[in-house]
Amino acid sequence: MILVAKIGTSSVTASDGSVDATAVGKLCAEVAALRREGHEVVVVSSGAVTAGVAALRPAGGRPQDPRTLQALSAIGQHRLMRVYDDAFAAEGLLAGQVLLAPLDFGERRQYLHARATLLRLLELGVVPVVNENDAVADDEIRFGDNDRLGALVANLLGADLLVLLTDTPGLLSADPRRTANASLVEEVTASDRDLERVAGGPGSPGGSGGMASKLAAARMAAWSGVRAVIAAADRPGVLGDAVRGRPGVGTVVQAHERRLGARKLWIAFALPAAGRVLVPEGARRALVEHEASLLPVGVVAVEGEWAVGDAVEIAGPDGAVFAKGIASLPSARREEWMRRRTSELPEDLASEMVHRDNLVVLTDGAPGEAPVSGGRRGR
C-alpha cells in the first residue's frame, strides 16, 4: 500500500512555535512500523513558517505580509527537516526533502518529473517529506494549504490511502467549542455537502487550513480513487489503525467510483474561482452528457471579473454550479462574445469560453451543487 500522511502545523510545533521533536518522533516511529510491514509512506508536513517565526521571533508576533512569511519559511524549512532527519535516523530510515509548486501538477512534463522523483525515492527506501515551496511561491499561484497538497500528492502517486492528521479526532457533528456533546462523524461520502456547515473556518492560528480544508482535500482524494481518513495526530498508532480500517480511527471519506486526473482535480478544487457564467439547459446537457467545450453562444450571463487563464464556475438555469473551468475569454469583453456564435466573434478572441480540456464536470451530487473551490479571488 502507498500511504500519504499529511500533518498540520499545530501537530508538529510546540506552543512557542518551535518544531516539536516528540510529535515528529511519534509520526516517524509509526511510519517506520508501516515500512516494516511492507507499506510505502510519503509524509506531507506543514510547520516551516511557524518554525521560522519561532527562530526569528519578530517584533509584534507572527507577520501577515506574504513576503515576510515566505522569508520565514526559508528560515524554518531546514529546521523542520533537521528534526525529521534525526527522527527517521533513530528508526534507521533516511528522509528526503521534496518541495513542490502548483505548476508541478498543472504541467504534464513537471507532473511526470515530480512523480518519477517521488517513486524513485520510495524505491531507494527513502521517506519523502513534502512541503510547498513557500519561499519562492507566486502569491497568485499556490496551493493555499497543505491539505490540498496532500490530496494532489496522493493522486500523483496513485496512493491507496490519504491520512490527514490534525489536532481533533476528525470531523465532529457540531463545533465542540459551542456544543458539549459533539460526536465524531465516522464516515462521509464525497457528495455529502451538508457537513461543510459544521466543518468551520481556519484551524489553529499558525495553520492555513482547518476542518473545511481537510474535508475538501478528502473529497479531492475521493475523486482520485483514494480513501481518505481525517484523524488526530496524537492518537496512538493512528497510521496503522487507518491502514487497517479500524472503526473510530477518525472520519473516513470513501473513494469515488469515478476518478479525475491531477490537473482536473487542481482546476476543480484548488484554483479559486474569479467569476461565474450561467448557461441554459441545452448547454448544460452538452457539457455533462457530451463532454463538449463551453461556447460563447451558450453563455447567457456572467458574474464577477476575470482574465484569460482564471478559473470560473459554470451554473445551470437553476443557478446551481455543476462544473468549473479555465476561461479562454476575459470578462471585460463580455459584450463582444456573450451569446455570440463563433462566426460573430472578433478575430483576436478564442472560439471557446472554456475548452473541454480545461473543464471539469462534477455531477451526481458531488461538489458541483455549490461552488467547488470554496471561494473567489477578486481582481
C-alpha distance (Angstrom), angle and dihedral (degrees) to the residues before:
residue distance angle dihedral
M1 . . .
I2 3.79 . .
L3 3.80 110.8 .
V4 3.81 127.2 -171.0
A5 3.81 112.1 -159.2
K6 3.80 116.3 -167.5
I7 3.80 118.0 -168.6
G8 3.79 124.6 -168.6
T9 3.78 132.2 -130.6
S10 3.81 94.9 -105.7
S11 3.82 89.7 55.0
V12 3.82 97.9 51.1
T13 3.80 101.4 37.8
A14 3.79 132.1 68.9
S15 3.80 126.1 -128.9
D16 3.81 90.8 -87.7
G17 3.81 91.6 52.6
S18 3.78 96.6 -107.6
V19 3.81 119.5 130.2
D20 3.82 110.4 -84.2
A21 3.80 104.0 -130.0
T22 3.81 92.1 -170.1
A23 3.80 93.3 54.9
V24 3.81 92.5 45.2
G25 3.80 89.7 46.9
K26 3.82 91.1 54.0
L27 3.81 91.4 51.1
C28 3.79 93.3 47.2
A29 3.81 92.0 48.6
E30 3.81 89.8 54.1
V31 3.79 91.1 47.3
A32 3.80 89.0 51.3
A33 3.81 90.9 50.7
L34 3.79 90.7 53.5
R35 3.79 90.9 47.1
R36 3.80 89.1 55.6
E37 3.81 88.0 54.2
G38 3.79 89.8 55.9
H39 3.83 99.4 -100.5
E40 3.80 124.3 133.5
V41 3.78 117.2 -134.2
V42 3.80 134.5 -165.1
V43 3.81 118.8 -169.7
V44 3.80 121.2 -149.0
S45 3.79 107.0 -165.2
S46 3.78 133.3 -171.7
G47 3.79 123.7 -168.2
A48 3.81 105.6 89.7
V49 3.80 97.1 112.1
T50 3.80 93.8 45.8
A51 3.81 90.4 47.8
G52 3.80 88.4 51.6
V53 3.80 91.2 51.2
A54 3.80 89.9 51.2
A55 3.81 91.7 49.6
L56 3.80 96.9 47.6
R57 3.81 96.9 32.7
P58 3.83 94.2 -157.7
A59 3.77 118.3 -153.4
G60 3.78 112.0 -97.5
G61 3.81 94.9 27.7
R62 3.80 127.4 -100.3
P63 3.84 111.1 9.6
Q64 3.78 120.8 -132.5
D65 3.80 104.4 -157.1
P66 3.82 113.5 102.8
R67 3.81 97.1 -130.5
T68 3.80 93.5 55.8
L69 3.79 91.5 45.1
Q70 3.79 89.7 52.4
A71 3.81 90.5 50.7
L72 3.80 90.1 49.1
S73 3.79 91.0 51.9
A74 3.81 88.7 56.8
I75 3.80 88.4 53.6
G76 3.78 94.6 46.3
Q77 3.80 102.4 39.2
H78 3.79 97.8 75.6
R79 3.81 90.4 42.8
L80 3.79 88.9 55.1
M81 3.81 91.7 47.3
R82 3.80 92.2 48.1
V83 3.80 89.8 60.5
Y84 3.81 91.5 47.1
D85 3.79 90.3 47.5
D86 3.80 92.2 53.3
A87 3.81 93.8 43.5
F88 3.80 94.1 50.4
A89 3.82 91.2 43.6
A90 3.82 88.1 57.4
E91 3.82 86.6 57.9
G92 3.79 93.1 47.0
L93 3.81 93.5 -106.1
L94 3.78 136.1 120.8
A95 3.82 123.3 -132.0
G96 3.80 123.4 -147.2
Q97 3.80 121.7 -160.0
V98 3.82 116.8 -135.1
L99 3.80 120.0 -178.6
L100 3.80 114.3 -166.4
A101 3.80 135.3 -169.0
P102 3.83 130.4 -161.9
L103 3.81 91.6 -104.3
D104 3.80 87.6 64.0
F105 3.80 86.5 69.9
G106 3.80 100.9 32.1
E107 3.80 97.6 54.3
R108 3.80 118.2 62.1
R109 3.80 96.2 -140.9
Q110 3.79 93.2 50.1
Y111 3.80 90.7 43.8
L112 3.80 91.9 56.1
H113 3.80 91.6 44.2
A114 3.82 93.0 51.4
R115 3.80 91.3 48.0
A116 3.80 92.7 48.2
T117 3.80 91.5 50.6
L118 3.81 94.1 49.6
L119 3.80 93.2 45.5
R120 3.80 91.5 48.7
L121 3.80 90.8 51.7
L122 3.80 89.2 53.1
E123 3.81 90.5 48.4
L124 3.81 88.9 53.2
G125 3.81 90.4 53.8
V126 3.81 93.1 -109.5
V127 3.81 123.5 138.8
P128 3.83 108.2 -131.9
V129 3.81 113.5 -139.5
V130 3.81 107.4 -159.4
N131 3.79 130.8 -163.5
E132 3.78 135.9 158.2
N133 3.79 114.0 -90.7
D134 3.80 89.9 -113.7
A135 3.79 97.0 164.8
V136 3.80 93.7 68.3
A137 3.82 102.6 18.8
D138 3.80 117.3 133.6
D139 3.82 110.7 -115.4
E140 3.81 90.4 -133.1
I141 3.81 95.6 45.5
R142 3.79 113.3 47.2
F143 3.77 140.0 112.6
G144 3.81 93.6 -112.1
D145 3.80 93.0 -147.4
N146 3.78 137.7 16.3
D147 3.79 93.9 -117.0
R148 3.81 89.2 75.2
L149 3.78 89.9 42.2
G150 3.80 89.4 54.6
A151 3.81 91.1 52.0
L152 3.80 91.7 48.9
V153 3.80 91.7 49.0
A154 3.82 89.1 50.8
N155 3.80 88.5 52.9
L156 3.80 92.1 44.7
L157 3.81 92.2 55.8
G158 3.79 98.1 36.6
A159 3.80 87.0 -120.0
D160 3.78 123.4 -169.9
L161 3.80 96.4 -143.5
L162 3.81 140.2 21.2
V163 3.80 117.2 -161.8
L164 3.80 116.1 -166.2
L165 3.80 106.5 -160.6
T166 3.77 116.8 -157.7
D167 3.81 142.6 152.5
T168 3.83 95.2 -90.6
P169 3.85 131.0 65.4
G170 3.82 90.1 -110.4
L171 3.79 135.6 -79.2
L172 3.80 109.5 -13.3
S173 3.81 127.3 -152.6
A174 3.82 90.3 -118.7
D175 3.79 140.2 4.5
P176 3.83 103.4 -73.2
R177 3.79 89.6 -150.3
R178 3.80 88.6 65.1
T179 3.79 104.7 24.9
A180 3.79 119.4 52.2
N181 3.81 95.9 -163.6
A182 3.82 97.6 50.7
S183 3.81 109.4 147.4
L184 3.78 134.8 -157.1
V185 3.80 116.5 -92.3
E186 3.80 99.3 -141.1
E187 3.81 99.6 -168.5
V188 3.80 137.9 15.1
T189 3.77 134.0 171.6
A190 3.79 127.4 -122.5
S191 3.83 88.6 -108.5
D192 3.82 98.4 50.1
R193 3.80 98.0 112.0
D194 3.82 95.2 158.6
L195 3.79 89.1 77.0
E196 3.82 92.2 65.6
R197 3.79 90.6 78.9
V198 3.82 90.3 66.1
A199 3.80 94.7 40.6
G200 3.81 92.5 82.4
G201 3.79 130.0 -159.9
P202 3.80 132.8 -70.7
G203 3.77 117.1 -15.4
S204 3.79 125.8 -141.8
P205 3.84 119.9 5.0
G206 3.81 91.1 -111.3
G207 3.78 95.6 48.0
S208 3.78 132.5 77.2
G209 3.78 98.8 -150.1
G210 3.79 134.2 56.5
M211 3.79 133.6 177.6
A212 3.82 93.4 -62.8
S213 3.81 88.5 56.3
K214 3.80 91.7 49.0
L215 3.79 92.3 48.7
A216 3.82 89.8 50.7
A217 3.81 90.4 49.0
A218 3.80 90.9 48.5
R219 3.81 88.6 53.3
M220 3.79 89.8 50.2
A221 3.78 88.8 53.5
A222 3.81 91.5 47.0
W223 3.81 90.2 54.6
S224 3.82 86.9 51.7
G225 3.80 90.4 56.3
V226 3.81 91.0 -106.4
R227 3.81 123.9 132.1
A228 3.80 111.7 -130.9
V229 3.79 132.4 -157.7
I230 3.81 125.8 -166.7
A231 3.81 107.5 -157.8
A232 3.80 145.9 152.5
A233 3.79 115.1 -82.1
D234 3.81 91.7 -147.0
R235 3.82 94.7 53.8
P236 3.83 108.3 115.9
G237 3.79 110.6 -110.0
V238 3.78 92.8 0.0
L239 3.81 95.9 153.7
G240 3.78 93.8 48.9
D241 3.81 91.2 47.0
A242 3.81 90.3 50.8
V243 3.81 91.9 50.0
R244 3.80 91.2 49.9
G245 3.81 93.1 44.4
R246 3.78 94.4 -122.6
P247 3.86 111.8 -175.9
G248 3.79 114.7 -108.5
V249 3.81 95.5 21.5
G250 3.82 89.0 123.3
T251 3.79 140.1 -70.1
V252 3.80 112.6 -32.3
V253 3.81 123.0 -154.5
Q254 3.78 109.3 -167.3
A255 3.80 121.8 -138.4
H256 3.80 116.7 -93.7
E257 3.79 118.5 -120.3
R258 3.81 91.4 -128.8
R259 3.79 116.4 63.8
L260 3.79 129.7 -153.2
G261 3.79 125.8 -155.7
A262 3.80 121.2 -115.1
R263 3.80 95.5 -101.4
K264 3.79 93.8 51.1
L265 3.79 90.1 45.0
W266 3.79 87.4 54.6
I267 3.80 92.0 50.4
A268 3.79 93.2 46.1
F269 3.77 101.9 43.9
A270 3.79 112.7 12.3
L271 3.80 107.4 39.9
P272 3.82 111.4 80.9
A273 3.80 113.0 -126.5
A274 3.80 114.3 -118.3
G275 3.81 94.4 -168.7
R276 3.76 148.3 -16.0
V277 3.80 135.7 -115.2
L278 3.80 125.4 -156.2
V279 3.80 121.1 -142.7
P280 3.82 134.0 -173.6
E281 3.79 123.7 -112.9
G282 3.78 93.8 -95.3
A283 3.79 92.4 56.3
R284 3.80 90.9 44.9
R285 3.80 91.0 54.6
A286 3.82 91.6 47.3
L287 3.80 90.7 54.4
V288 3.81 96.5 42.8
E289 3.80 101.6 37.6
H290 3.81 103.7 29.0
E291 3.82 103.7 29.8
A292 3.79 90.1 -125.1
S293 3.79 128.2 165.5
L294 3.79 117.0 -105.3
L295 3.81 107.1 -107.6
P296 3.82 124.4 -156.9
V297 3.81 91.0 -115.7
G298 3.81 88.2 62.8
V299 3.80 94.8 58.4
V300 3.80 113.4 91.8
A301 3.82 100.1 170.4
V302 3.79 140.4 6.0
E303 3.79 134.3 -152.5
G304 3.79 126.4 -162.7
E305 3.78 133.0 7.9
W306 3.79 124.8 -80.4
A307 3.79 142.5 160.0
V308 3.78 129.5 -136.5
G309 3.80 107.0 -72.8
D310 3.81 96.0 31.4
A311 3.78 121.2 119.0
V312 3.81 120.0 -108.6
E313 3.79 132.3 -172.5
I314 3.80 119.6 -127.7
A315 3.79 119.2 -143.7
G316 3.79 131.3 -172.5
P317 3.82 129.6 -133.7
D318 3.83 90.8 -75.7
G319 3.81 91.4 56.0
A320 3.82 93.3 -112.9
V321 3.80 114.5 137.8
F322 3.80 110.6 -125.5
A323 3.80 102.2 162.9
K324 3.76 144.6 20.4
G325 3.77 133.8 -156.4
I326 3.78 149.5 157.6
A327 3.79 113.7 -84.9
S328 3.80 120.3 -121.5
L329 3.82 92.0 -175.1
P330 3.83 127.5 55.8
S331 3.79 121.9 -121.8
A332 3.82 90.5 -134.5
R333 3.82 89.3 71.2
R334 3.79 96.5 42.6
E335 3.81 92.9 126.7
E336 3.80 89.0 60.4
W337 3.81 96.7 53.0
M338 3.82 112.3 17.0
R339 3.86 112.3 111.0
R340 3.81 89.9 -2.8
R341 3.80 126.6 130.7
T342 3.78 119.3 -123.5
S343 3.80 91.9 -104.9
E344 3.81 89.7 56.8
L345 3.82 96.3 54.3
P346 3.82 123.6 105.6
E347 3.81 111.6 -103.4
D348 3.79 93.4 -115.0
L349 3.82 94.1 58.7
A350 3.81 126.9 85.9
S351 3.79 117.9 -107.6
E352 3.84 93.6 -129.1
M353 3.78 130.1 56.4
V354 3.82 89.0 -153.0
H355 3.80 120.6 5.0
R356 3.79 114.2 -135.5
D357 3.83 90.8 -118.7
N358 3.81 88.1 61.4
L359 3.81 96.6 42.2
V360 3.80 129.1 93.2
V361 3.80 122.3 -165.3
L362 3.80 114.1 -160.6
T363 3.77 109.5 -174.6
D364 3.83 139.5 146.9
G365 3.79 91.9 72.7
A366 3.79 95.6 -51.3
P367 3.79 124.9 131.5
G368 3.77 94.1 -55.1
E369 3.77 97.4 85.9
A370 3.79 88.7 78.7
P371 3.81 134.3 15.7
V372 3.77 104.3 -53.6
S373 3.78 98.8 -154.8
G374 3.76 99.6 54.1
G375 3.77 98.9 -119.4
R376 3.78 148.0 -4.9
R377 3.76 134.0 -94.4
G378 3.76 115.4 -134.9
R379 3.78 124.2 -144.1
